[in-house]
């Protein structure tokens, strides 16, 4: 059996479960937001007891996060470069007029799956996969998409369904 971190295997499993996961999202949207946060945060903690992001790297390898100006300033200081240099070398503006990394995998992802700018990484990276955020209901549709990339999100969705949600 493939590793739970293997991207293509995860995408295939998520695709197989997409219809059931869409129904789950619709049911979760009807739950009181505070109760949903409590449920999902407990599952987040449980799942991340077993999931090791440093054995995965799917997010850093395939997703380009939004990079805000504060991120640019912080990363530039870390790399001892000017913000304009960071922008010209690593960033582009997407269709929503947001800065994103020009390429995937992330230019700061090392071969060992460690982030070169980890302590100064973009806010979107620090918050990923968003399953421990307050007002999780706001990230339900994004989380559905993330089941294709993040084994932790996929597992949280499976546990939610097993629990009768």
VMD Tcl script that draws the C-alpha trace (Angstrom):
set ca {
  {0.00 0.00 0.00}
  {1.17 3.51 -0.78}
  {2.25 5.82 2.00}
  {-0.63 8.00 3.23}
  {1.58 10.93 2.19}
  {1.96 9.85 -1.46}
  {0.34 12.67 -3.43}
  {-1.07 10.73 -6.38}
  {-2.53 8.06 -4.11}
  {-4.05 10.72 -1.86}
  {-5.56 12.52 -4.85}
  {-7.10 9.28 -6.08}
  {-8.55 8.47 -2.65}
  {-9.90 12.02 -2.31}
  {-11.45 11.82 -5.76}
  {-13.16 8.53 -4.80}
  {-14.57 10.21 -1.67}
  {-15.35 13.60 -3.24}
  {-19.11 13.10 -3.47}
  {-19.36 11.91 0.15}
  {-17.04 14.70 1.27}
  {-19.16 17.35 -0.49}
  {-22.20 16.02 1.36}
  {-20.20 16.13 4.59}
  {-19.30 19.78 3.97}
  {-22.97 20.63 3.43}
  {-23.89 18.91 6.72}
  {-21.06 20.62 8.58}
  {-22.24 24.04 7.37}
  {-25.41 23.46 9.43}
  {-23.56 22.86 12.70}
  {-23.13 25.68 15.21}
  {-19.74 27.27 14.35}
  {-18.39 27.01 17.92}
  {-19.40 23.35 18.14}
  {-17.83 22.67 14.75}
  {-14.60 24.33 15.88}
  {-14.52 22.15 19.00}
  {-15.10 18.95 17.02}
  {-12.60 19.70 14.27}
  {-9.92 21.05 16.61}
  {-10.03 17.83 18.65}
  {-9.70 15.79 15.47}
  {-6.89 18.06 14.28}
  {-4.94 17.34 17.46}
  {-5.64 13.61 17.22}
  {-4.63 13.35 13.57}
  {-1.48 15.43 13.95}
  {-0.31 13.09 16.70}
  {0.26 10.60 13.86}
  {0.91 12.77 10.79}
  {4.44 14.08 10.26}
  {4.53 17.00 7.84}
  {8.25 16.41 7.32}
  {7.46 13.05 5.72}
  {4.94 14.66 3.38}
  {5.58 18.12 1.96}
  {2.62 17.87 -0.42}
  {1.46 21.38 0.40}
  {4.87 22.94 -0.17}
  {5.39 20.88 -3.30}
  {2.10 21.65 -5.03}
  {0.35 24.71 -3.58}
  {1.46 28.30 -3.84}
  {0.18 30.28 -0.86}
  {-0.89 33.89 -0.87}
  {2.07 35.99 0.25}
  {1.10 39.28 1.86}
  {3.29 42.36 2.23}
  {4.16 41.55 5.86}
  {5.33 38.11 4.70}
  {7.49 39.69 2.02}
  {9.09 42.05 4.52}
  {9.72 39.25 7.03}
  {11.17 36.81 4.48}
  {13.32 39.55 2.94}
  {14.82 40.35 6.35}
  {15.46 36.64 6.95}
  {17.21 36.28 3.59}
  {18.98 39.64 3.92}
  {17.62 40.89 0.62}
  {15.39 43.72 -0.49}
  {11.66 43.08 -0.84}
  {11.87 44.05 -4.52}
  {14.51 41.35 -5.07}
  {12.37 38.73 -3.35}
  {9.37 39.73 -5.45}
  {11.24 39.71 -8.75}
  {12.97 36.40 -8.07}
  {10.23 34.35 -6.37}
  {6.78 35.94 -6.64}
  {4.16 36.64 -9.24}
  {0.68 38.14 -9.09}
  {-2.18 35.67 -9.60}
  {-5.63 36.13 -11.15}
  {-6.96 37.44 -7.81}
  {-4.24 40.13 -7.71}
  {-2.39 38.37 -4.86}
  {1.29 37.61 -4.65}
  {2.02 33.89 -4.88}
  {5.21 31.94 -5.44}
  {6.25 31.87 -9.07}
  {6.89 28.14 -8.96}
  {6.12 24.92 -7.19}
  {7.61 23.36 -5.27}
  {8.14 26.33 -3.01}
  {11.56 27.89 -3.61}
  {12.25 27.63 0.13}
  {11.52 23.92 0.45}
  {14.67 21.94 1.10}
  {15.31 18.39 -0.13}
  {14.80 17.25 3.47}
  {11.31 18.88 3.39}
  {12.43 21.52 5.88}
  {11.49 25.11 5.11}
  {14.47 27.42 4.78}
  {12.40 30.36 6.07}
  {10.23 28.34 8.49}
  {10.22 30.84 11.37}
  {9.40 33.60 8.89}
  {7.22 31.66 6.44}
  {4.08 33.23 4.95}
  {1.05 33.44 7.21}
  {-0.88 31.17 4.82}
  {1.79 28.48 5.26}
  {1.79 28.80 9.04}
  {-2.00 28.40 9.13}
  {-2.16 25.47 6.70}
  {-4.17 23.21 6.62}
  {-6.57 25.51 8.51}
  {-8.19 22.70 10.51}
  {-7.26 24.34 13.81}
  {-8.49 27.81 12.94}
  {-11.28 29.59 14.74}
  {-14.39 29.83 12.53}
  {-13.42 26.67 10.67}
  {-16.76 26.85 8.85}
  {-15.20 29.63 6.75}
  {-12.61 27.13 5.48}
  {-14.94 24.22 4.71}
  {-14.82 24.53 0.93}
  {-11.06 25.07 1.01}
  {-10.71 22.04 3.29}
  {-12.64 19.93 0.81}
  {-10.04 20.88 -1.80}
  {-7.23 20.25 0.70}
  {-8.31 16.61 1.10}
  {-6.51 16.12 -2.23}
  {-3.22 17.49 -0.89}
  {-3.04 17.03 2.86}
  {-3.34 13.56 4.39}
  {-4.32 15.15 7.71}
  {-7.33 16.91 6.20}
  {-8.30 13.73 4.36}
  {-8.14 11.80 7.64}
  {-10.14 14.46 9.54}
  {-12.88 14.19 6.91}
  {-12.87 10.40 7.24}
  {-13.12 10.63 11.04}
  {-15.97 13.14 10.79}
  {-17.91 10.74 8.56}
  {-17.15 7.80 10.87}
  {-18.50 9.87 13.77}
  {-21.80 10.33 11.98}
  {-21.46 13.87 10.71}
}
mol new
graphics top color blue
foreach p $ca { graphics top sphere $p radius 0.5 }
foreach p [lrange $ca 0 end-1] q [lrange $ca 1 end] { graphics top cylinder $p $q radius 0.2 }
display resetview
